[in-house]
Amino acid sequence: MRRFLALTLIAVLALSVIGFAQDLGTRDNPIRWLFVPSQEPQYLEDIAKQIAQEVSDITGLYFDVRVMIDYQAFIEEFVAAEGDVMGAPTTQQYITIADRTDFQAIPRLGSIRYGFPYYYTAIYTLREYGYTSLYDLQGKIWAYPSEGSTSGYKLPSGYFADLGITFGGTLPSGDNSHQRALINVLDKQADFSTGFWNPGQPPAHILEAMKAQPGFVNYWFDGWDPELWIWDYWNQALYPEQIRGTVEDLRESVGDMYTDGGQAYGDKWALVDLVQVLGLVGPIPNDCFAFSAGFPQNLQDIVVDAIKLHIGTSENPGPGWGLWSDTRFYKWTDVQEIDDSIYDVYRRATGQRVNED
């Protein structure tokens, strides 16, 4: 009942603001809601439209949902917007948009995935190759999503350059897909790929015991083993189910892609058995939800409040939690309010302009 009343209140407030302020967000002048592309465009578009409809029901606003053809198209649409565009750019997309609009784009929400406001680049390769060091990648074929991808290319390319590692060839996926890059490794078209990685959770009983300890902060920290809780190095095998944690990275996403049929590479555990994480680069601030330069403040606030209500949290899911957290969508389990400064550490690490104002 309380959630229903909250939804009704937001809707009433939204309708009153729209009626007295302007016509943006009306049927005749909808807000353009942009979504980044994925390996499964139709699946993503279906979820995007459902999210937009439910947020529309909450706010009374109208949205024009657009799944962009590639990362660059998303950037260009955001930069050229006249105060009528919003969406969830990747970290590098947002930084590029901010730079090109002289920091007039407005990030309002940072995504959280299972308690973490940041993620990493993982270096994925087949276990059968026996690689034990990043230097084993010298002269190999590198598969990545696109040159515009934060974790897929921007961050690891600088890291490899610092290490002096060069490659025998590269294989961009061509559709900005982290999943496709890993599939190219599974198909042995490339020797390794780079893509997103999030820490897996420990088994439920261990996590509960950890949370019960005084001073508990989190269940994984920078520098810890990326396959903690899932891979038994001594036996070179998955841990038994009763003591195995979860996997929340690209291997899970690819494993979930073919649940409805089509070419199968196995579920997430089959993929963990095949594919190792050779190393991590990061951390990287998570994707954000942002508005184009000039987007009205009052409508920003309405949308931000509605999205927070729609998602909820892992502990108290909102009506749209299952959509946002879908492994084949964005995997957002919570959001936090942010401003542009959250990206400054990443900007400095990659030699990009920082807002000095």
C-alpha positions as CSV (number, residue, x, y, z in Angstrom):
1,M,0.0,0.0,0.0
2,R,2.8,2.4,0.9
3,R,4.5,1.8,-2.5
4,F,1.2,2.3,-4.3
5,L,0.7,5.6,-2.5
6,A,4.3,6.7,-3.3
7,L,3.8,5.9,-7.0
8,T,0.5,7.8,-7.0
9,L,2.1,10.8,-5.3
10,I,5.0,11.0,-7.8
11,A,2.6,10.7,-10.7
12,V,0.4,13.5,-9.3
13,L,3.4,15.8,-8.8
14,A,4.7,15.0,-12.2
15,L,1.5,15.8,-13.9
16,S,1.2,19.1,-12.1
17,V,4.7,20.1,-13.0
18,I,4.2,19.2,-16.7
19,G,0.9,21.1,-16.8
20,F,2.4,24.4,-15.6
21,A,5.9,24.3,-16.8
22,Q,6.4,23.1,-20.4
23,D,5.5,20.6,-23.0
24,L,8.6,18.4,-22.8
25,G,7.6,14.9,-21.8
26,T,4.1,15.2,-23.4
27,R,2.8,12.9,-26.1
28,D,3.6,15.5,-28.7
29,N,7.0,16.3,-27.4
30,P,8.4,13.1,-25.7
31,I,11.7,12.9,-23.9
32,R,14.2,10.9,-25.9
33,W,15.5,8.0,-23.8
34,L,18.6,6.5,-25.3
35,F,19.9,3.0,-24.6
36,V,23.4,1.7,-25.5
37,P,23.4,-1.3,-27.9
38,S,24.1,-4.9,-26.9
39,Q,24.8,-8.3,-28.4
40,E,21.0,-9.0,-28.3
41,P,19.4,-5.8,-29.6
42,Q,15.8,-7.1,-29.7
43,Y,16.0,-8.4,-26.2
44,L,17.4,-5.2,-24.9
45,E,14.8,-3.1,-26.8
46,D,12.0,-5.2,-25.3
47,I,13.2,-4.6,-21.8
48,A,14.0,-0.9,-22.5
49,K,10.4,-0.3,-23.7
50,Q,8.9,-2.1,-20.7
51,I,11.1,0.0,-18.3
52,A,10.1,3.2,-20.2
53,Q,6.4,2.4,-20.0
54,E,6.6,1.6,-16.3
55,V,8.5,4.9,-15.6
56,S,5.9,6.7,-17.8
57,D,3.1,5.1,-15.6
58,I,4.9,6.4,-12.5
59,T,5.6,10.0,-13.8
60,G,3.0,10.7,-16.4
61,L,5.8,11.6,-18.8
62,Y,6.1,10.3,-22.3
63,F,9.3,8.8,-23.7
64,D,10.7,8.1,-27.2
65,V,12.8,4.9,-26.6
66,R,15.8,4.6,-28.9
67,V,18.4,1.8,-28.9
68,M,21.3,3.3,-30.6
69,I,23.2,1.4,-33.4
70,D,26.6,1.8,-31.7
71,Y,28.4,3.7,-28.9
72,Q,29.4,6.6,-31.2
73,A,25.8,7.2,-32.3
74,F,24.8,7.4,-28.6
75,I,27.4,10.0,-28.0
76,E,26.5,12.1,-31.1
77,E,22.8,12.1,-30.2
78,F,23.6,13.2,-26.6
79,V,26.0,15.9,-27.6
80,A,23.6,17.4,-30.3
81,A,20.5,17.3,-28.0
82,E,18.7,20.4,-27.1
83,G,17.7,19.6,-23.5
84,D,15.5,16.7,-24.4
85,V,17.7,13.6,-24.1
86,M,18.5,11.2,-21.2
87,G,20.0,7.8,-20.9
88,A,22.6,5.6,-19.3
89,P,25.9,6.0,-21.0
90,T,28.9,3.8,-20.2
91,T,31.7,5.5,-18.3
92,Q,33.8,6.4,-21.3
93,Q,30.7,7.5,-23.2
94,Y,29.7,9.9,-20.4
95,I,33.2,11.3,-20.1
96,T,33.4,11.9,-23.9
97,I,29.9,13.6,-23.8
98,A,30.9,15.7,-20.8
99,D,34.1,16.9,-22.5
100,R,32.4,17.7,-25.8
101,T,29.6,19.7,-24.0
102,D,32.1,21.5,-21.8
103,F,30.8,19.6,-18.7
104,Q,27.2,20.7,-19.3
105,A,25.8,17.2,-19.4
106,I,24.4,16.2,-16.0
107,P,25.1,12.8,-14.4
108,R,22.5,12.2,-11.6
109,L,22.6,8.5,-10.7
110,G,25.5,6.1,-10.5
111,S,24.6,2.4,-10.9
112,I,25.4,-0.2,-8.2
113,R,25.8,-3.9,-9.0
114,Y,25.4,-6.1,-6.0
115,G,26.8,-3.6,-3.6
116,F,29.6,-2.2,-5.8
117,P,29.6,1.3,-7.4
118,Y,32.6,0.3,-9.6
119,Y,33.6,-2.6,-11.9
120,Y,36.8,-3.8,-13.6
121,T,38.2,-4.8,-16.9
122,A,38.8,-8.6,-16.9
123,I,41.2,-10.4,-19.3
124,Y,39.4,-13.6,-20.4
125,T,41.2,-16.5,-22.0
126,L,40.7,-20.3,-22.3
127,R,42.1,-22.3,-19.4
128,E,43.4,-24.9,-21.8
129,Y,46.1,-22.4,-23.0
130,G,47.7,-22.5,-19.6
131,Y,48.5,-18.7,-19.4
132,T,49.8,-17.6,-16.0
133,S,50.9,-14.1,-16.7
134,L,49.8,-11.1,-18.8
135,Y,53.1,-11.3,-20.6
136,D,51.9,-14.6,-22.0
137,L,49.7,-12.4,-24.2
138,Q,52.6,-11.0,-26.1
139,G,52.0,-11.6,-29.8
140,K,48.5,-13.0,-29.3
141,I,45.2,-12.0,-31.0
142,W,43.1,-9.6,-28.9
143,A,39.3,-9.5,-29.2
144,Y,37.5,-6.5,-27.8
145,P,34.1,-4.8,-28.1
146,S,35.1,-1.5,-29.8
147,E,37.6,1.3,-29.4
148,G,34.8,3.3,-27.6
149,S,34.3,0.7,-24.8
150,T,35.6,1.7,-21.4
151,S,36.4,-1.7,-19.9
152,G,36.7,-3.4,-23.3
153,Y,39.3,-1.2,-24.8
154,K,40.1,2.2,-23.4
155,L,41.5,1.2,-20.0
156,P,43.2,-2.1,-21.0
157,S,44.8,-0.6,-24.1
158,G,46.7,1.9,-21.9
159,Y,47.6,-0.8,-19.4
160,F,49.0,-3.1,-22.1
161,A,51.0,-0.2,-23.5
162,D,52.5,0.5,-20.1
163,L,53.5,-3.1,-19.8
164,G,55.0,-3.1,-23.3
165,I,52.8,-5.9,-24.5
166,T,52.0,-5.9,-28.2
167,F,49.8,-8.1,-30.2
168,G,49.8,-10.2,-33.3
169,G,46.4,-8.9,-34.3
170,T,43.2,-7.4,-33.0
171,L,39.5,-8.4,-33.5
172,P,36.9,-5.8,-32.7
173,S,33.5,-7.4,-32.3
174,G,32.0,-4.8,-34.8
175,D,28.8,-4.5,-32.7
176,N,30.2,-3.1,-29.5
177,S,29.5,-6.3,-27.7
178,H,31.5,-7.6,-24.8
179,Q,29.7,-10.9,-25.3
180,R,30.7,-11.2,-28.9
181,A,34.3,-10.6,-28.0
182,L,34.3,-13.5,-25.5
183,I,32.5,-15.7,-28.1
184,N,35.4,-15.0,-30.5
185,V,37.7,-16.5,-27.9
186,L,35.4,-19.5,-27.4
187,D,35.4,-20.0,-31.2
188,K,39.2,-19.7,-31.1
189,Q,39.1,-16.7,-33.5
190,A,41.2,-14.8,-30.8
191,D,43.4,-15.8,-28.0
192,F,41.9,-13.5,-25.3
193,S,39.3,-10.8,-24.8
194,T,38.7,-7.9,-22.5
195,G,35.3,-7.0,-21.0
196,F,33.4,-6.1,-17.9
197,W,33.9,-7.9,-14.6
198,N,32.1,-7.7,-11.3
199,P,33.0,-9.6,-8.1
200,G,31.1,-12.8,-7.4
201,Q,29.5,-13.3,-4.1
202,P,30.5,-16.0,-1.6
203,P,28.1,-18.8,-0.7
204,A,25.1,-17.6,1.2
205,H,26.1,-19.1,4.5
206,I,29.6,-17.6,4.3
207,L,28.3,-14.2,3.3
208,E,25.9,-14.3,6.3
209,A,28.8,-15.1,8.6
210,M,30.9,-12.3,7.1
211,K,28.1,-9.8,7.5
212,A,27.7,-10.8,11.2
213,Q,31.3,-9.8,12.0
214,P,31.8,-6.4,13.6
215,G,33.2,-3.9,11.1
216,F,32.1,-5.8,8.0
217,V,32.5,-3.7,4.9
218,N,32.3,-5.9,1.9
219,Y,33.0,-9.4,0.6
220,W,35.6,-8.6,-2.0
221,F,38.4,-6.0,-2.2
222,D,40.7,-4.7,-4.8
223,G,43.7,-7.0,-5.3
224,W,41.8,-10.2,-4.2
225,D,41.6,-13.2,-6.4
226,P,39.1,-12.6,-9.2
227,E,37.9,-16.2,-9.1
228,L,37.6,-16.4,-5.3
229,W,34.6,-18.5,-4.2
230,I,34.3,-20.3,-7.6
231,W,37.6,-21.9,-8.8
232,D,39.7,-24.5,-7.0
233,Y,43.3,-23.9,-8.3
234,W,44.6,-27.0,-6.5
235,N,42.3,-29.3,-8.3
236,Q,41.8,-27.1,-11.4
237,A,38.1,-27.5,-11.1
238,L,35.0,-25.7,-9.9
239,Y,34.4,-25.8,-6.2
240,P,31.5,-28.2,-5.2
241,E,28.1,-26.5,-5.3
242,Q,27.7,-26.5,-1.5
243,I,30.8,-24.3,-1.1
244,R,30.7,-22.4,-4.4
245,G,29.8,-18.7,-4.7
246,T,28.3,-16.9,-7.6
247,V,29.7,-15.5,-10.8
248,E,28.6,-12.0,-11.8
249,D,30.9,-11.3,-14.8
250,L,30.8,-11.7,-18.6
251,R,30.8,-15.5,-18.4
252,E,27.4,-15.3,-16.7
253,S,26.1,-13.0,-19.4
254,V,27.2,-15.2,-22.3
255,G,25.9,-18.2,-20.5
256,D,22.5,-16.6,-20.2
257,M,22.3,-15.4,-23.8
258,Y,21.2,-18.7,-25.3
259,T,18.6,-19.9,-22.8
260,D,15.9,-19.5,-25.4
261,G,17.7,-21.6,-28.0
262,G,20.3,-20.9,-30.7
263,Q,24.0,-21.6,-30.6
264,A,24.9,-22.6,-27.0
265,Y,28.3,-22.4,-25.3
266,G,27.0,-23.8,-22.1
267,D,25.7,-22.2,-18.9
268,K,27.8,-19.9,-16.7
269,W,29.4,-22.8,-14.9
270,A,30.4,-24.5,-18.1
271,L,31.9,-21.2,-19.2
272,V,33.8,-20.8,-15.9
273,D,35.1,-24.3,-16.5
274,L,36.4,-23.2,-20.0
275,V,37.4,-19.6,-19.4
276,Q,39.7,-18.1,-16.8
277,V,40.2,-14.5,-15.6
278,L,43.9,-13.9,-16.2
279,G,43.9,-10.5,-14.6
280,L,41.9,-7.4,-13.8
281,V,42.4,-3.7,-14.6
282,G,40.6,-1.0,-12.6
283,P,38.5,-0.1,-10.7
284,I,36.2,1.9,-13.0
285,P,33.1,3.9,-11.8
286,N,29.9,2.2,-12.9
287,D,27.7,3.4,-15.7
288,C,25.6,6.5,-14.9
289,F,22.2,7.9,-15.7
290,A,22.6,11.3,-17.2
291,F,20.7,14.1,-18.9
292,S,21.8,16.2,-21.8
293,A,22.8,19.9,-21.4
294,G,19.8,22.1,-20.8
295,F,17.5,19.4,-19.6
296,P,15.0,21.0,-17.2
297,Q,15.9,20.5,-13.6
298,N,12.3,19.9,-12.5
299,L,11.9,17.0,-15.0
300,Q,15.3,15.6,-14.0
301,D,14.2,15.4,-10.4
302,I,10.9,13.6,-11.4
303,V,12.8,11.0,-13.5
304,V,15.5,10.5,-10.9
305,D,12.9,9.9,-8.1
306,A,10.9,7.5,-10.4
307,I,14.0,5.5,-11.4
308,K,15.1,5.1,-7.7
309,L,11.6,3.9,-6.8
310,H,11.4,1.6,-9.8
311,I,14.7,-0.1,-9.1
312,G,14.7,-0.1,-5.3
313,T,17.6,-2.1,-3.9
314,S,18.8,-5.7,-3.6
315,E,17.3,-5.8,-0.1
316,N,14.1,-4.0,-1.0
317,P,13.5,-4.5,-4.7
318,G,11.3,-2.0,-6.5
319,P,8.7,-3.1,-9.2
320,G,11.3,-2.8,-11.9
321,W,14.3,-4.4,-10.1
322,G,14.1,-7.6,-12.2
323,L,14.3,-5.7,-15.4
324,W,17.2,-3.4,-14.5
325,S,19.2,-6.3,-12.9
326,D,18.7,-8.7,-15.8
327,T,22.1,-10.2,-16.8
328,R,21.3,-9.6,-20.4
329,F,20.4,-6.0,-19.7
330,Y,22.4,-3.5,-17.4
331,K,22.6,-5.6,-14.2
332,W,21.8,-2.6,-12.1
333,T,20.7,-3.7,-8.6
334,D,20.7,-0.2,-7.0
335,V,21.6,3.4,-7.7
336,Q,23.2,6.3,-5.8
337,E,23.1,10.0,-6.4
338,I,26.4,11.3,-8.0
339,D,28.0,14.3,-9.6
340,D,30.6,14.6,-12.3
341,S,33.6,14.5,-9.9
342,I,33.2,10.7,-9.4
343,Y,34.9,10.2,-12.8
344,D,38.0,12.4,-12.1
345,V,40.2,9.5,-10.9
346,Y,39.5,7.5,-14.1
347,R,40.0,10.6,-16.2
348,R,43.4,11.2,-14.7
349,A,44.3,7.5,-15.1
350,T,43.5,7.6,-18.8
351,G,44.9,11.1,-19.5
352,Q,41.5,12.8,-20.1
353,R,40.4,16.3,-19.3
354,V,39.1,17.1,-15.8
355,N,36.6,19.8,-15.0
356,E,38.7,22.4,-13.1
357,D,35.8,24.7,-12.3
